[in-house]
Amino acid sequence: MDDYEVDLRDYFHVLWKQKWIVILTFLVAVVTALGISYASPKTYQTETSLLILPPLATEVGGEVTGTVFSPETYNRLALSGDLLEEVIDDVYLDGGGTSVSTLRSRMKVEVEQSTAKDFPGRFPLYLRVTLTGTDPEGLPLLAETWARHFIERNTQLFLSRTAQSYDYVKENFDEVEQNLLAKEEEQKLYRQANPEPVIQAEVTALQRVYESCSSELANKRQQLANAETRLSALRDVLAREPEYFTLERGLSREALWNFLSAEISQEELASLPALNVQEQVLNSTYVFIRRDIAATDAEVQGLRGEVAYLESSVAETRKAFEEKQVQLVEVEANLDRLNRGIQVLDDAYTSLATKLQEARIARVEAPDPIRIVESPIVPSHSIAPNKKMNVAVAGVLGLFGGILLAFFAHYLQSGDTEEQAKKSSQPLDGEESDEVS
């Protein structure tokens, strides 16, 4: 089988022969591209860029740390459905706006990160959002609205934990401060109603009065016991001592001589020895003892009254002392409880005040964790359709299509020519066979 060699001149010959097909295909493609380019609406593009500062915090030991989310997280936050729904509702007030999916397809989010070797984390983040559309005047408004809503929704998220806890710490700080003031006011009123020094002084005074009354009562009881003993002894002595003494005596000499000088009978003379005179004399000892008994009895009665009075006073003083002592213990316990509550609240107040100051400083240091560094502007020219690019691409495609059509037409024409040649050669072959026969 002989080798078949392809000659480029044959290809050029075919293309030259079918040049009108190539030219017409090229022109049709170019004209079609121009028509589509002019018929398609113009597409504009605007950009806005946000600078996201990472949350910074001072950890234990004074080490400064900072972390950021992944780029996919920021992308999802930027294209979240509820955020885009808020943007659409805010921009298209008449309700004739676009859908969330359409708006999401018109947005492109890019996240750029930079690193620092001396810092434990990545910072800051550069978030660029590209928005395309057919309305050049409405694109900046749409981009600005998106940026505003994005900042409002995610500012708290990008704050440090210390700054995020400001509201919580402030609320607890105010509550603790109110409770502390209320507890201090309660302590003040309780001290006014129950002055501990006055109660202590009253307890001390009652204790002294009680001790004095108890000592005096003991003395009076001892005196009463002595007086009763003496009274009993005196009564025993008095019982043994007669009240009167009886004295017997005979006739005095004068009476005897007078009696003898008178004429007396024998019978009277016989009774003369029996004439005795009896005389009662008051016992002075008995009288003295009776007087001593009376004085002692009066003393005993007085001492009994004094003892009874002192016993009543001691009982009342002891009762008042015990009540005051119970009141003092109760007041001390309540004051101790109030002091403990105030101390606990004061410690919490101090701790929360420190944390609140740290949170306030953190919020002041990073008031805007998301900042707009590039505001959207009204695009001056459209990005699509690109007529030159469309014509160039259409021309290239038309040229290649024309070349293919030219070779295809040449193939069809070559096939027809071969069939006609075969048909024309068949009768000659029949005549030659007849002649040979």
Secondary structure by P-SEA (a helix, b strand, c coil): cbbbbbbaaaaaaaaaaaaaaaaaaaaaaaaaaaaaaaaccbbbbbbbbbbbbcbbbbcccbbbbbbbbcaaaaaaaaacaaaaaaaaaacccccccccaaaaaaabbbbbbbbbbcccccccbbbbbbbbbcccccaaaaaaaaaaaaaaaacccccccccccaaaaaaaaaaaaaaaaaaaaaaaaaaaaaccaaaaaaaaaaaaaaaaaaaaaaaaaaaaaaaaaaaaaaaaaaaaacccbbbbbbcccaaaaaaaaaccccaaaaaacccbbbbbbbccaaaaaaaaaaaaaaaaaaaaaaaaaaaaaaaaaaaaaaaaaaaaaaaaaaaaaaaaaaaaaaaaaaaaaaaaaaaaaaaaaaccccccccbbbccccccccccaaaaaaaaaaaaaaaaaaaaaaaaaaaaaaaaaaaaaaaaaaaaaaaaaac
